[in-house]
């Protein structure tokens, strides 16, 4: 899947010089509405804090068992930078590819589970390269707009574990146009699946108070798949724009984007 996403992203980049003068196709559907420039390149900075559900857990620790896995408190924090390339194929359809960097920490809290180990949480830290594809459907008038964006990502991870993270995002926005400013509210659906395999070192568990190396396998998914969004967009010039967004509810996120259209 990673190779497919990367090839598709290269196709988006290479096709820009061939189709620039023609995009968007079927522009007459927009009537006399002014359309954005067809091609865009932007930088995203994204942070998120969310809780996870435990889908699967296996570990090998003699004399210790976990009777109720739901007692584990699992949280996840990420920082994500990416480069996004997009094109308006139709007046109401924008397609894009992203490639970026992910840094994340997942904490598996064991206090409520009552495990006889001298730590309150087991950290799983990882980083890697994110590949993604998506599209936006949009409509609007002089004073309003609505949009729905779908994004699928896969992450090639590095670190001390055999890890995999995939996500599917659906984001709905509705907003007002006020000159060079847009104000919007909406909701975001996010389905994340995360898995890790490897070993973790727990202190002072051996018979002679030596550290124990524990094999483990864990599969996680988003506890709360929907949160709410408020944001603002500002057109700095004919080509440059800024977007800032905050997500709130059971999952929190921030998004800052600076873009250039041509």
TADA-V761994 format. One record per residue. N is the residue number from 0. RES is the residue in one small letter. PSI is psi in whole degrees, 0 to 359 (none if undefined). D_FIRST is the distance of its C-alpha to the first C-alpha in Angstrom with 2 decimals. Layout:
{{N/RES/PSI/D_FIRST} {N/RES/PSI/D_FIRST}}
This chain:
{{0/x/321/0.00} {1/x/317/3.83} {2/x/320/5.43} {3/x/316/5.06} {4/x/319/6.22} {5/x/318/8.64} {6/x/318/9.97} {7/x/321/10.61} {8/x/319/12.35} {9/x/323/14.39} {10/x/321/15.44} {11/x/317/16.72} {12/x/311/18.66} {13/x/335/20.13} {14/x/349/21.21} {15/x/317/23.39} {16/x/337/26.37} {17/x/329/26.39} {18/x/4/26.44} {19/x/315/28.08} {20/x/343/31.45} {21/x/340/30.30} {22/x/147/28.16} {23/x/152/28.26} {24/x/155/28.91} {25/x/41/31.59} {26/x/344/33.01} {27/x/343/36.23} {28/x/337/34.69} {29/x/357/35.28} {30/x/226/39.00} {31/x/13/40.77} {32/x/139/38.28} {33/x/131/37.18} {34/x/150/33.48} {35/x/161/31.43} {36/x/145/30.56} {37/x/330/27.51} {38/x/145/25.32} {39/x/150/24.56} {40/x/135/23.31} {41/x/163/23.60} {42/x/133/23.27} {43/x/141/22.48} {44/x/124/23.85} {45/x/135/22.92} {46/x/151/24.35} {47/x/143/24.13} {48/x/126/26.03} {49/x/163/25.28} {50/x/153/26.17} {51/x/151/24.00} {52/x/148/24.72} {53/x/116/24.56} {54/x/330/22.66} {55/x/139/23.19} {56/x/132/25.30} {57/x/128/26.56} {58/x/156/28.78} {59/x/99/31.52} {60/x/103/34.67} {61/x/132/37.96} {62/x/359/40.34} {63/x/130/38.00} {64/x/157/36.19} {65/x/107/34.61} {66/x/326/36.25} {67/x/94/34.64} {68/x/338/31.12} {69/x/346/31.56} {70/x/352/34.06} {71/x/131/31.40} {72/x/116/30.94} {73/x/124/27.39} {74/x/158/26.65} {75/x/136/23.90} {76/x/136/24.41} {77/x/154/22.00} {78/x/135/22.54} {79/x/123/19.91} {80/x/139/20.47} {81/x/159/18.37} {82/x/129/18.96} {83/x/131/18.43} {84/x/132/18.99} {85/x/164/20.05} {86/x/138/22.12} {87/x/102/24.45} {88/x/318/23.75} {89/x/163/26.46} {90/x/337/29.12} {91/x/5/27.43} {92/x/118/23.70} {93/x/134/21.85} {94/x/151/18.19} {95/x/160/16.55} {96/x/149/13.81} {97/x/151/14.11} {98/x/133/13.72} {99/x/193/15.85} {100/x/134/17.24} {101/x/132/17.50} {102/x/129/20.51} {103/x/155/21.17} {104/x/126/23.80} {105/x/126/23.87} {106/x/125/27.40} {107/x/101/28.28} {108/x/130/31.94} {109/x/4/34.10} {110/x/311/37.54} {111/x/337/37.90} {112/x/346/36.65} {113/x/27/39.71} {114/x/137/38.12} {115/x/62/40.75} {116/x/147/38.86} {117/x/37/40.17} {118/x/150/37.18} {119/x/338/36.36} {120/x/146/32.59} {121/x/116/29.91} {122/x/139/27.68} {123/x/106/23.99} {124/x/143/23.06} {125/x/163/19.80} {126/x/167/18.27} {127/x/187/15.25} {128/x/131/13.24} {129/x/132/11.70} {130/x/139/9.34} {131/x/155/10.07} {132/x/152/11.18} {133/x/181/14.27} {134/x/156/17.65} {135/x/132/21.25} {136/x/131/24.05} {137/x/150/27.44} {138/x/160/31.12} {139/x/178/34.35} {140/x/199/37.91} {141/x/325/40.28} {142/x/2/40.34} {143/x/165/37.22} {144/x/156/33.49} {145/x/151/30.74} {146/x/154/26.97} {147/x/121/23.87} {148/x/131/20.56} {149/x/130/17.15} {150/x/132/14.30} {151/x/132/10.83} {152/x/154/9.58} {153/x/149/7.58} {154/x/127/9.86} {155/x/110/10.26} {156/x/151/13.71} {157/x/173/16.90} {158/x/188/20.14} {159/x/1/22.12} {160/x/160/19.88} {161/x/106/16.77} {162/x/156/14.97} {163/x/136/11.93} {164/x/125/12.15} {165/x/155/10.45} {166/x/152/12.70} {167/x/126/13.84} {168/x/136/16.95} {169/x/124/19.70} {170/x/126/22.64} {171/x/134/25.96} {172/x/144/28.66} {173/x/135/32.21} {174/x/179/34.57} {175/x/142/37.68} {176/x/127/38.25} {177/x/84/41.16} {178/x/236/41.58} {179/x/5/39.07} {180/x/145/37.92} {181/x/137/35.65} {182/x/133/35.80} {183/x/157/33.34} {184/x/168/32.64} {185/x/199/29.88} {186/x/153/27.54} {187/x/129/23.97} {188/x/128/21.91} {189/x/123/19.28} {190/x/107/17.37} {191/x/136/16.01} {192/x/127/14.95} {193/x/134/15.65} {194/x/145/16.28} {195/x/141/18.26} {196/x/137/19.85} {197/x/207/22.66} {198/x/150/26.34} {199/x/143/28.43} {200/x/122/32.03} {201/x/135/34.62} {202/x/144/38.08} {203/x/51/41.33} {204/x/342/40.36} {205/x/169/41.80} {206/x/336/45.36} {207/x/31/46.58} {208/x/33/44.76} {209/x/162/42.02} {210/x/152/38.40} {211/x/132/36.12} {212/x/116/32.60} {213/x/118/30.80} {214/x/143/27.62} {215/x/160/25.50} {216/x/134/22.38} {217/x/136/21.64} {218/x/133/19.33} {219/x/157/19.99} {220/x/162/19.51} {221/x/132/21.28} {222/x/316/24.97} {223/x/112/25.76} {224/x/349/23.22} {225/x/132/25.59} {226/x/177/27.58} {227/x/158/29.73} {228/x/139/29.66} {229/x/147/32.38} {230/x/175/32.02} {231/x/144/33.64} {232/x/136/32.73} {233/x/128/35.11} {234/x/104/35.34} {235/x/322/36.79} {236/x/189/37.43} {237/x/334/36.46} {238/x/331/33.24} {239/x/142/32.58} {240/x/160/31.78} {241/x/145/31.18} {242/x/136/29.68} {243/x/135/30.35} {244/x/143/29.25} {245/x/133/30.10} {246/x/140/28.63} {247/x/167/31.00} {248/x/214/31.64} {249/x/343/30.25} {250/x/140/27.33} {251/x/143/28.15} {252/x/161/26.32} {253/x/148/27.32} {254/x/129/25.74} {255/x/129/27.31} {256/x/135/26.19} {257/x/129/28.01} {258/x/158/27.19} {259/x/130/28.58} {260/x/146/28.75} {261/x/none/29.88}}
